[in-house]
């Protein structure tokens, strides 16, 4: 049977190799694809590199949503917007060393599922450290965050 006009048939894949469904590169089946027991060949359809990129993009998106939902993507104390230093802090635990902090995906995902409940805020690493050590932030920019 011939291919319809404009469609090119993919070249055959050698034994022990597989074509990635995302990047279309032909890679070694054992090393290049994650295990998936549900598929016929026991491997995933996308290569490990494409899976890692897709997961990283999704996790970054959820973390950014959380930082935006709780503080507009800015530290509630000094107003910095450098996402790499921002974290979520439980408001009831501010200044206590046992409180949950971090911009981690699992917590951000859970908060998103709960509809962004009250009681969380965004702070940067510097302000968080000051709160943990002294109970309050003494950064020189503390007053400018409210104005921003």
C-alpha positions in Angstrom: 0.0 0.0 0.0 1.5 3.4 -0.9 1.6 6.4 1.4 -0.8 9.3 0.7 0.6 12.3 -1.0 2.8 14.5 1.3 3.3 11.9 4.0 6.8 10.3 4.2 7.0 6.9 5.8 9.5 6.8 8.8 12.6 4.8 8.2 12.6 1.3 9.9 14.1 1.1 13.4 16.8 -1.5 14.0 16.4 -4.3 16.6 17.0 -3.1 20.2 16.3 0.5 19.3 13.1 2.6 19.5 11.9 6.0 18.1 11.0 8.6 20.7 7.4 9.9 20.3 8.5 13.4 21.3 11.8 14.2 19.6 11.6 11.4 17.0 15.2 10.4 17.6 16.1 6.7 17.4 17.7 5.6 20.7 18.8 2.4 22.4 15.7 0.7 24.0 17.4 -0.3 27.2 19.3 2.9 28.0 17.2 5.6 26.4 13.6 4.8 27.5 12.1 4.5 31.0 10.4 1.2 32.1 6.7 1.0 31.4 5.2 -2.4 32.1 2.0 -1.6 30.3 3.5 -1.2 26.9 4.3 -4.1 24.5 8.0 -3.6 24.6 8.1 -2.8 28.4 9.4 0.8 27.8 7.9 4.3 27.6 7.0 6.0 24.3 9.1 9.1 25.0 12.8 8.9 25.7 14.2 9.7 29.2 15.5 13.1 28.2 12.1 14.2 26.8 10.3 12.8 29.9 12.7 14.8 32.2 12.2 18.0 30.2 8.4 17.6 30.2 8.3 16.9 34.0 10.6 19.8 34.8 8.5 22.2 32.7 5.3 21.0 34.5 6.9 21.3 38.0 8.2 24.8 37.2 4.7 25.9 36.1 3.0 24.7 39.3 5.7 26.3 41.5 5.3 29.6 39.6 1.5 29.4 40.0 2.0 28.9 43.8 4.4 31.8 44.2 2.0 34.0 42.2 -1.1 32.9 44.1 0.4 33.7 47.5 2.6 36.8 46.8 2.3 37.9 43.3 5.7 36.3 42.7 7.4 38.6 45.2 8.8 38.3 48.7 6.2 39.7 51.1 9.0 41.4 53.2 11.5 42.9 50.8 9.7 42.6 47.5 12.4 40.7 45.5 11.0 38.8 42.5 14.0 36.4 41.9 12.1 33.1 41.8 15.2 31.1 42.6 15.3 32.5 46.2 11.5 32.5 46.9 9.8 30.0 49.1 6.4 29.4 50.7 6.0 29.8 54.4 3.1 29.0 56.6 1.9 32.2 58.2 1.2 30.6 61.6 4.7 29.3 61.8 6.7 32.4 60.8 10.0 32.6 62.6 9.8 29.1 63.9 12.4 26.6 62.7 9.9 23.7 62.5 7.7 25.3 59.9 7.5 24.0 56.4 9.3 26.2 53.9 10.4 25.8 50.3 9.0 26.3 46.8 8.9 22.5 46.3 6.6 20.9 43.8 4.8 18.4 46.1 3.6 21.2 48.5 2.7 23.6 45.6 0.8 20.8 43.9 -1.1 20.0 47.1 -1.9 23.7 47.7 -3.2 24.0 44.1 -5.4 20.9 44.6 -6.9 22.6 47.7 -7.7 25.8 45.8 -4.9 27.9 47.3 -6.0 28.0 50.9 -5.3 30.9 53.2 -2.3 30.8 55.6 0.7 30.9 53.3 3.0 33.6 52.1 6.0 34.0 49.9 9.4 35.1 51.4 12.9 35.1 50.0 15.7 33.1 51.6 17.3 36.1 53.2 14.1 37.3 54.9 13.3 33.7 55.9 16.7 33.3 57.6 16.3 36.6 59.5 12.8 35.5 60.6 14.0 32.2 61.8 17.0 33.6 63.8 15.4 36.8 65.3 11.6 36.3 64.9 11.3 39.2 62.4 13.0 40.5 59.3 15.2 43.5 59.6 16.0 43.9 55.9 16.4 47.5 54.7 13.8 46.9 52.0 11.1 45.7 54.4 8.9 48.8 54.0 9.2 48.9 50.2 7.4 45.6 49.7 4.1 46.9 50.9 4.4 49.9 48.6 5.2 47.8 45.5 
